[in-house]
């Protein structure tokens, strides 16, 4: 599960991102080192859904044996998976 973990990688746009999923159901995302979005997260089956600031989106998290994670946007079509690494605690600085 994602609670209490940070996920960092590079977005499809090429910008580095880091998202922390708090154990209290909150999330905060830093893109290119600055806070871009915050709100709440929830699990819906295998999907993790984010809501905050008029933004809502669900993604599929596929955990790899190497400690990596593949995150796939479930909204719309033609979504590109993003590779990320997972670390315990808030390593995003948000």
N, CA and C atoms as a LAMMPS dump frame, in Angstrom:
ITEM: TIMESTEP
0
ITEM: NUMBER OF ATOMS
282
ITEM: BOX BOUNDS ff ff ff
-5.0000000000000000e+02 5.0000000000000000e+02
-5.0000000000000000e+02 5.0000000000000000e+02
-5.0000000000000000e+02 5.0000000000000000e+02
ITEM: ATOMS id mol type element x y z
1 1 1 N 0.84 -1.185 0
2 1 2 C 0 0 0
3 1 3 C 0.878 1.237 0
4 2 1 N 0.304 2.354 -0.337
5 2 2 C 1.079 3.589 -0.488
6 2 3 C 1.159 4.426 0.79
7 3 1 N 0.357 4.122 1.801
8 3 2 C 0.314 4.953 3.01
9 3 3 C 1.692 5.084 3.653
10 4 1 N 2.097 6.327 3.905
11 4 2 C 3.365 6.587 4.558
12 4 3 C 4.572 6.457 3.659
13 5 1 N 4.362 6.448 2.334
14 5 2 C 5.47 6.288 1.405
15 5 3 C 5.559 7.465 0.431
16 6 1 N 6.76 7.659 -0.097
17 6 2 C 6.993 8.648 -1.143
18 6 3 C 7.321 7.923 -2.439
19 7 1 N 6.846 8.47 -3.551
20 7 2 C 7.113 7.914 -4.87
21 7 3 C 7.732 9.005 -5.723
22 8 1 N 8.911 8.75 -6.249
23 8 2 C 9.58 9.765 -7.056
24 8 3 C 10.027 9.173 -8.382
25 9 1 N 9.986 10.026 -9.406
26 9 2 C 10.377 9.608 -10.746
27 9 3 C 10.346 10.805 -11.674
28 10 1 N 10.163 10.522 -12.951
29 10 2 C 10.084 11.578 -13.96
30 10 3 C 8.761 11.459 -14.683
31 11 1 N 8.005 12.568 -14.738
32 11 2 C 6.705 12.585 -15.391
33 11 3 C 6.875 12.424 -16.904
34 12 1 N 5.771 12.122 -17.591
35 12 2 C 5.798 11.976 -19.042
36 12 3 C 6.328 13.255 -19.69
37 13 1 N 6.059 14.402 -19.067
38 13 2 C 6.518 15.691 -19.592
39 13 3 C 8.015 15.905 -19.398
40 14 1 N 8.662 15.002 -18.648
41 14 2 C 10.091 15.099 -18.415
42 14 3 C 10.467 15.781 -17.114
43 15 1 N 9.475 16.267 -16.368
44 15 2 C 9.753 16.94 -15.1
45 15 3 C 9.853 15.929 -13.965
46 16 1 N 10.817 16.108 -13.052
47 16 2 C 10.897 15.224 -11.895
48 16 3 C 9.741 15.496 -10.936
49 17 1 N 9.206 14.431 -10.355
50 17 2 C 8.106 14.571 -9.401
51 17 3 C 8.375 13.726 -8.173
52 18 1 N 7.728 14.093 -7.085
53 18 2 C 7.756 13.296 -5.865
54 18 3 C 6.414 13.483 -5.175
55 19 1 N 5.732 12.39 -4.88
56 19 2 C 4.435 12.449 -4.209
57 19 3 C 4.506 11.668 -2.906
58 20 1 N 4.088 12.319 -1.83
59 20 2 C 4.02 11.655 -0.526
60 20 3 C 2.565 11.361 -0.2
61 21 1 N 2.276 10.102 0.163
62 21 2 C 0.937 9.659 0.542
63 21 3 C 0.908 9.484 2.052
64 22 1 N 0.323 10.448 2.762
65 22 2 C 0.282 10.415 4.211
66 22 3 C -0.601 9.31 4.75
67 23 1 N -0.29 8.831 5.935
68 23 2 C -1.1 7.794 6.573
69 23 3 C -2.469 8.325 6.985
70 24 1 N -2.628 9.665 6.996
71 24 2 C -3.918 10.281 7.335
72 24 3 C -4.808 10.48 6.119
73 25 1 N -4.399 9.973 4.943
74 25 2 C -5.194 10.106 3.725
75 25 3 C -4.901 11.371 2.94
76 26 1 N -3.87 12.105 3.331
77 26 2 C -3.494 13.305 2.582
78 26 3 C -2.381 12.964 1.59
79 27 1 N -2.231 13.805 0.558
80 27 2 C -1.096 13.659 -0.342
81 27 3 C -0.55 15.042 -0.673
82 28 1 N 0.71 15.086 -1.037
83 28 2 C 1.344 16.317 -1.503
84 28 3 C 2.335 15.943 -2.592
85 29 1 N 2.276 16.661 -3.708
86 29 2 C 3.145 16.387 -4.844
87 29 3 C 4.042 17.586 -5.12
88 30 1 N 5.316 17.322 -5.287
89 30 2 C 6.269 18.339 -5.716
90 30 3 C 6.704 17.991 -7.135
91 31 1 N 6.596 18.963 -8.032
92 31 2 C 7.051 18.791 -9.41
93 31 3 C 8.165 19.806 -9.636
94 32 1 N 9.299 19.327 -10.118
95 32 2 C 10.488 20.173 -10.297
96 32 3 C 10.858 20.895 -9.01
97 33 1 N 10.633 20.233 -7.864
98 33 2 C 11.08 20.754 -6.58
99 33 3 C 10.144 21.695 -5.867
100 34 1 N 9.01 22.083 -6.479
101 34 2 C 8.079 22.98 -5.798
102 34 3 C 6.724 22.306 -5.617
103 35 1 N 6.018 22.653 -4.54
104 35 2 C 4.714 22.054 -4.269
105 35 3 C 3.732 22.443 -5.366
106 36 1 N 3.149 21.465 -6
107 36 2 C 2.224 21.714 -7.093
108 36 3 C 0.781 21.365 -6.754
109 37 1 N 0.583 20.377 -5.893
110 37 2 C -0.782 19.899 -5.657
111 37 3 C -0.83 19.197 -4.306
112 38 1 N -1.94 19.343 -3.617
113 38 2 C -2.159 18.613 -2.372
114 38 3 C -3.645 18.335 -2.24
115 39 1 N -3.981 17.385 -1.38
116 39 2 C -5.378 17.017 -1.181
117 39 3 C -5.465 15.693 -0.456
118 40 1 N -6.401 14.86 -0.883
119 40 2 C -6.605 13.573 -0.233
120 40 3 C -6.443 12.436 -1.241
121 41 1 N -6.097 11.265 -0.724
122 41 2 C -6.013 10.077 -1.555
123 41 3 C -6.86 8.974 -0.934
124 42 1 N -7.287 8.027 -1.772
125 42 2 C -8.023 6.864 -1.3
126 42 3 C -7.735 5.696 -2.231
127 43 1 N -7.904 4.497 -1.713
128 43 2 C -7.712 3.288 -2.509
129 43 3 C -9.065 2.784 -2.979
130 44 1 N -9.145 2.448 -4.263
131 44 2 C -10.36 1.897 -4.85
132 44 3 C -9.959 0.623 -5.581
133 45 1 N -9.976 -0.481 -4.861
134 45 2 C -9.484 -1.73 -5.426
135 45 3 C -7.987 -1.63 -5.629
136 46 1 N -7.519 -1.8 -6.861
137 46 2 C -6.1 -1.695 -7.181
138 46 3 C -5.689 -0.27 -7.535
139 47 1 N -6.652 0.645 -7.604
140 47 2 C -6.356 2.014 -8.004
141 47 3 C -6.17 2.926 -6.798
142 48 1 N -5.319 3.931 -6.958
143 48 2 C -5.143 4.983 -5.973
144 48 3 C -5.703 6.26 -6.595
145 49 1 N -6.664 6.882 -5.915
146 49 2 C -7.337 8.056 -6.464
147 49 3 C -6.986 9.297 -5.647
148 50 1 N -6.672 10.388 -6.351
149 50 2 C -6.301 11.651 -5.736
150 50 3 C -7.369 12.697 -6.012
151 51 1 N -7.67 13.521 -5.01
152 51 2 C -8.604 14.628 -5.155
153 51 3 C -8.036 15.836 -4.432
154 52 1 N -8.015 16.974 -5.106
155 52 2 C -7.533 18.191 -4.457
156 52 3 C -7.461 19.363 -5.406
157 53 1 N -7.944 20.516 -4.978
158 53 2 C -7.862 21.736 -5.777
159 53 3 C -8.556 21.645 -7.112
160 54 1 N -9.706 20.982 -7.155
161 54 2 C -10.433 20.829 -8.409
162 54 3 C -9.888 19.733 -9.303
163 55 1 N -8.908 18.978 -8.805
164 55 2 C -8.258 17.917 -9.572
165 55 3 C -8.691 16.571 -9.026
166 56 1 N -8.986 15.627 -9.913
167 56 2 C -9.331 14.279 -9.491
168 56 3 C -8.781 13.296 -10.521
169 57 1 N -8.121 12.236 -10.049
170 57 2 C -7.507 11.289 -10.958
171 57 3 C -7.222 9.979 -10.231
172 58 1 N -7.287 8.882 -10.946
173 58 2 C -6.957 7.571 -10.385
174 58 3 C -5.822 6.947 -11.19
175 59 1 N -4.956 6.218 -10.514
176 59 2 C -3.825 5.557 -11.159
177 59 3 C -3.674 4.14 -10.633
178 60 1 N -3.108 3.299 -11.466
179 60 2 C -2.783 1.92 -11.102
180 60 3 C -1.323 1.869 -10.677
181 61 1 N -1.024 1.279 -9.528
182 61 2 C 0.346 1.136 -9.036
183 61 3 C 0.752 -0.33 -9.153
184 62 1 N 1.771 -0.605 -9.939
185 62 2 C 2.298 -1.962 -10.083
186 62 3 C 3.676 -2.008 -9.438
187 63 1 N 3.756 -2.668 -8.276
188 63 2 C 5.016 -2.752 -7.529
189 63 3 C 5.897 -3.848 -8.119
190 64 1 N 7.171 -3.531 -8.354
191 64 2 C 8.114 -4.455 -8.947
192 64 3 C 9.001 -5.072 -7.868
193 65 1 N 9.513 -6.272 -8.078
194 65 2 C 10.359 -6.931 -7.08
195 65 3 C 11.613 -6.127 -6.746
196 66 1 N 12.055 -5.258 -7.632
197 66 2 C 13.28 -4.481 -7.432
198 66 3 C 13.07 -3.275 -6.526
199 67 1 N 11.83 -3.014 -6.096
200 67 2 C 11.533 -1.847 -5.28
201 67 3 C 11.002 -0.693 -6.101
202 68 1 N 10.988 -0.865 -7.41
203 68 2 C 10.423 0.152 -8.284
204 68 3 C 8.922 0.021 -8.394
205 69 1 N 8.301 1.02 -8.988
206 69 2 C 6.846 1.046 -9.159
207 69 3 C 6.537 1.591 -10.542
208 70 1 N 5.595 0.975 -11.22
209 70 2 C 5.084 1.52 -12.471
210 70 3 C 3.716 2.109 -12.179
211 71 1 N 3.538 3.403 -12.488
212 71 2 C 2.283 4.104 -12.211
213 71 3 C 1.618 4.435 -13.54
214 72 1 N 0.387 3.957 -13.721
215 72 2 C -0.344 4.175 -14.963
216 72 3 C -1.609 4.965 -14.692
217 73 1 N -1.76 6.082 -15.362
218 73 2 C -2.945 6.932 -15.265
219 73 3 C -4.141 6.169 -15.82
220 74 1 N -5.231 6.1 -15.071
221 74 2 C -6.409 5.357 -15.512
222 74 3 C -7.461 6.248 -16.165
223 75 1 N -7.235 7.562 -16.18
224 75 2 C -8.208 8.48 -16.773
225 75 3 C -7.955 8.601 -18.271
226 76 1 N -9.029 8.608 -19.04
227 76 2 C -8.897 8.79 -20.483
228 76 3 C -8.248 7.601 -21.153
229 77 1 N -7.731 7.819 -22.343
230 77 2 C -7.088 6.736 -23.087
231 77 3 C -5.684 7.162 -23.484
232 78 1 N -4.893 6.214 -23.86
233 78 2 C -3.536 6.496 -24.296
234 78 3 C -2.6 6.891 -23.18
235 79 1 N -2.879 6.429 -21.962
236 79 2 C -2.036 6.776 -20.818
237 79 3 C -0.672 6.1 -20.947
238 80 1 N 0.374 6.832 -20.58
239 80 2 C 1.727 6.299 -20.597
240 80 3 C 2.151 5.975 -19.171
241 81 1 N 2.625 4.76 -18.921
242 81 2 C 3.094 4.428 -17.569
243 81 3 C 4.369 5.198 -17.228
244 82 1 N 4.517 5.525 -15.957
245 82 2 C 5.676 6.25 -15.456
246 82 3 C 6.394 5.358 -14.444
247 83 1 N 7.709 5.289 -14.532
248 83 2 C 8.487 4.518 -13.576
249 83 3 C 8.843 5.394 -12.393
250 84 1 N 8.771 4.839 -11.193
251 84 2 C 9.092 5.588 -9.981
252 84 3 C 9.777 4.658 -8.98
253 85 1 N 10.372 5.264 -7.972
254 85 2 C 10.933 4.499 -6.876
255 85 3 C 10.139 4.826 -5.626
256 86 1 N 10.041 3.874 -4.717
257 86 2 C 9.275 4.05 -3.484
258 86 3 C 10.218 4.069 -2.295
259 87 1 N 9.987 4.994 -1.368
260 87 2 C 10.748 5.054 -0.129
261 87 3 C 9.8 5.291 1.022
262 88 1 N 10.13 4.757 2.175
263 88 2 C 9.292 4.932 3.362
264 88 3 C 9.438 6.355 3.887
265 89 1 N 8.345 6.926 4.364
266 89 2 C 8.361 8.262 4.938
267 89 3 C 8.264 9.351 3.884
268 90 1 N 8.263 10.588 4.353
269 90 2 C 8.147 11.736 3.459
270 90 3 C 9.54 12.194 3.041
271 91 1 N 9.957 11.744 1.88
272 91 2 C 11.256 12.143 1.33
273 91 3 C 11.094 13.22 0.27
274 92 1 N 9.887 13.734 0.095
275 92 2 C 9.609 14.72 -0.947
276 92 3 C 9.854 16.15 -0.515
277 93 1 N 9.996 16.376 0.775
278 93 2 C 10.197 17.726 1.251
279 93 3 C 8.948 18.592 1.172
280 94 1 N 7.787 17.965 1.187
281 94 2 C 6.511 18.698 1.134
282 94 3 C 5.706 18.427 2.392
